[in-house]
């Protein structure tokens, strides 16, 4: 939901460069998690082996090949989610209807208190 908020409300847009950055950092994270899983006998991110219960991963080949399939599924999903933005950018590059993004909202104070002025003159003793 934070990605939707940042895109719709704040006006941030993903780029090809940001998608590559996400893929690189995710792979580094998965590599670290692999060694942690190996050390403590866990299976976070389902990297070390498929889960013992039935899952959609059973449709993929055995370890480690299914990790490549999961990466491919992730890349295809990112591209599909990026296509509307890429199409809008492509259309706008030809001088078509520009989509105006609302400017970022002014920062709001988290407290609901009144701001009081400091008294003028000598401070009380």
C-alpha positions as a Markdown table, in Angstrom:
| # | Residue | x | y | z |
|---|---|---|---|---|
| 1 | Unk | 0.0 | 0.0 | 0.0 |
| 2 | Unk | 2.9 | 2.4 | 0.6 |
| 3 | Unk | 3.9 | 2.0 | -3.1 |
| 4 | Unk | 0.4 | 3.0 | -4.2 |
| 5 | Unk | 0.3 | 5.9 | -1.8 |
| 6 | Unk | 3.7 | 7.2 | -3.0 |
| 7 | Unk | 2.6 | 6.9 | -6.7 |
| 8 | Unk | -0.9 | 8.3 | -6.4 |
| 9 | Unk | -0.6 | 10.9 | -3.6 |
| 10 | Unk | 3.1 | 12.0 | -3.7 |
| 11 | Unk | 3.5 | 11.7 | -7.4 |
| 12 | Unk | 6.5 | 9.5 | -7.5 |
| 13 | Unk | 6.9 | 7.2 | -10.5 |
| 14 | Unk | 9.0 | 4.0 | -10.9 |
| 15 | Unk | 11.6 | 3.9 | -13.6 |
| 16 | Unk | 13.5 | 1.2 | -15.4 |
| 17 | Unk | 16.5 | 2.0 | -13.3 |
| 18 | Unk | 14.6 | 1.7 | -10.1 |
| 19 | Unk | 13.3 | -1.8 | -11.1 |
| 20 | Unk | 16.9 | -2.9 | -11.8 |
| 21 | Unk | 17.9 | -1.6 | -8.4 |
| 22 | Unk | 15.0 | -3.5 | -6.7 |
| 23 | Unk | 16.1 | -6.7 | -8.5 |
| 24 | Unk | 19.7 | -6.3 | -7.4 |
| 25 | Unk | 18.9 | -5.5 | -3.8 |
| 26 | Unk | 16.4 | -8.4 | -3.6 |
| 27 | Unk | 19.0 | -10.9 | -4.8 |
| 28 | Unk | 21.6 | -9.6 | -2.3 |
| 29 | Unk | 19.0 | -9.9 | 0.4 |
| 30 | Unk | 18.1 | -13.4 | -0.7 |
| 31 | Unk | 21.7 | -14.4 | -0.7 |
| 32 | Unk | 22.1 | -13.2 | 2.9 |
| 33 | Unk | 18.9 | -15.0 | 4.0 |
| 34 | Unk | 20.1 | -18.2 | 2.3 |
| 35 | Unk | 23.2 | -18.4 | 4.6 |
| 36 | Unk | 21.1 | -17.4 | 7.7 |
| 37 | Unk | 18.6 | -20.2 | 6.8 |
| 38 | Unk | 21.5 | -22.6 | 6.5 |
| 39 | Unk | 23.0 | -21.6 | 9.9 |
| 40 | Unk | 19.7 | -21.7 | 11.9 |
| 41 | Unk | 17.9 | -24.5 | 10.0 |
| 42 | Unk | 15.0 | -22.3 | 8.7 |
| 43 | Unk | 13.6 | -21.6 | 5.2 |
| 44 | Unk | 12.7 | -17.9 | 5.0 |
| 45 | Unk | 11.9 | -16.8 | 1.5 |
| 46 | Unk | 11.7 | -20.5 | 0.6 |
| 47 | Unk | 15.2 | -20.2 | -0.8 |
| 48 | Unk | 16.9 | -23.3 | 0.8 |
| 49 | Unk | 14.2 | -25.8 | -0.3 |
| 50 | Unk | 10.5 | -26.0 | -1.2 |
| 51 | Unk | 8.1 | -26.1 | 1.7 |
| 52 | Unk | 7.1 | -29.5 | 3.0 |
| 53 | Unk | 3.4 | -28.8 | 2.5 |
| 54 | Unk | 1.7 | -28.5 | -0.9 |
| 55 | Unk | 2.1 | -25.2 | -2.6 |
| 56 | Unk | 2.3 | -23.5 | -6.0 |
| 57 | Unk | 6.1 | -24.1 | -5.9 |
| 58 | Unk | 5.3 | -27.8 | -6.5 |
| 59 | Unk | 4.5 | -26.8 | -10.1 |
| 60 | Unk | 8.1 | -25.5 | -10.6 |
| 61 | Unk | 11.2 | -27.7 | -11.0 |
| 62 | Unk | 13.3 | -28.8 | -8.0 |
| 63 | Unk | 15.8 | -26.7 | -6.1 |
| 64 | Unk | 17.8 | -24.6 | -7.1 |
| 65 | Unk | 16.2 | -24.2 | -10.5 |
| 66 | Unk | 12.8 | -23.1 | -9.1 |
| 67 | Unk | 14.6 | -20.0 | -7.7 |
| 68 | Unk | 15.3 | -18.9 | -11.3 |
| 69 | Unk | 11.6 | -19.4 | -12.2 |
| 70 | Unk | 10.6 | -17.4 | -9.2 |
| 71 | Unk | 12.9 | -14.6 | -10.3 |
| 72 | Unk | 11.4 | -14.7 | -13.8 |
| 73 | Unk | 7.9 | -14.5 | -12.4 |
| 74 | Unk | 9.0 | -11.5 | -10.3 |
| 75 | Unk | 10.5 | -9.7 | -13.3 |
| 76 | Unk | 7.4 | -10.3 | -15.4 |
| 77 | Unk | 5.2 | -9.0 | -12.6 |
| 78 | Unk | 7.3 | -5.8 | -12.3 |
| 79 | Unk | 7.1 | -5.3 | -16.0 |
| 80 | Unk | 3.3 | -5.8 | -16.1 |
| 81 | Unk | 2.8 | -3.4 | -13.2 |
| 82 | Unk | 5.1 | -0.8 | -14.9 |
| 83 | Unk | 3.5 | -1.0 | -18.4 |
| 84 | Unk | 0.7 | 1.6 | -17.7 |
| 85 | Unk | 3.3 | 4.1 | -16.5 |
| 86 | Unk | 5.6 | 3.4 | -19.4 |
| 87 | Unk | 2.7 | 3.8 | -21.9 |
| 88 | Unk | 1.8 | 7.2 | -20.3 |
| 89 | Unk | 5.4 | 8.4 | -20.5 |
| 90 | Unk | 5.6 | 7.2 | -24.1 |
| 91 | Unk | 2.4 | 9.0 | -25.0 |
| 92 | Unk | 3.4 | 12.2 | -23.3 |
| 93 | Unk | 6.7 | 12.2 | -25.1 |
| 94 | Unk | 4.8 | 12.8 | -28.4 |
| 95 | Unk | 3.1 | 15.9 | -27.0 |
| 96 | Unk | -0.2 | 14.0 | -26.2 |
| 97 | Unk | -2.4 | 14.7 | -23.3 |
| 98 | Unk | -0.3 | 15.3 | -20.4 |
| 99 | Unk | -1.3 | 13.7 | -17.2 |
| 100 | Unk | -0.9 | 16.2 | -14.4 |
| 101 | Unk | 0.3 | 14.8 | -11.2 |
| 102 | Unk | -1.0 | 16.5 | -8.1 |
| 103 | Unk | 1.9 | 18.3 | -6.3 |
| 104 | Unk | 3.0 | 16.8 | -3.1 |
| 105 | Unk | 0.8 | 17.7 | -0.1 |
| 106 | Unk | 2.2 | 20.1 | 2.5 |
| 107 | Unk | 3.7 | 18.3 | 5.5 |
| 108 | Unk | 1.1 | 18.1 | 8.3 |
| 109 | Unk | 1.9 | 18.2 | 12.0 |
| 110 | Unk | 1.2 | 14.9 | 13.7 |
| 111 | Unk | 0.0 | 16.6 | 16.9 |
| 112 | Unk | -3.3 | 18.4 | 17.3 |
| 113 | Unk | -2.1 | 21.2 | 19.5 |
| 114 | Unk | -2.1 | 25.0 | 19.3 |
| 115 | Unk | 1.1 | 26.8 | 18.7 |
| 116 | Unk | 1.7 | 29.3 | 21.5 |
| 117 | Unk | 4.0 | 32.3 | 21.2 |
| 118 | Unk | 6.8 | 32.7 | 23.7 |
| 119 | Unk | 6.0 | 35.6 | 26.2 |
| 120 | Unk | 7.8 | 38.8 | 25.4 |
| 121 | Unk | 10.0 | 40.6 | 28.0 |
| 122 | Unk | 11.9 | 39.1 | 30.9 |
| 123 | Unk | 11.4 | 35.4 | 31.6 |
| 124 | Unk | 9.8 | 34.5 | 34.9 |
| 125 | Unk | 12.1 | 33.7 | 37.8 |
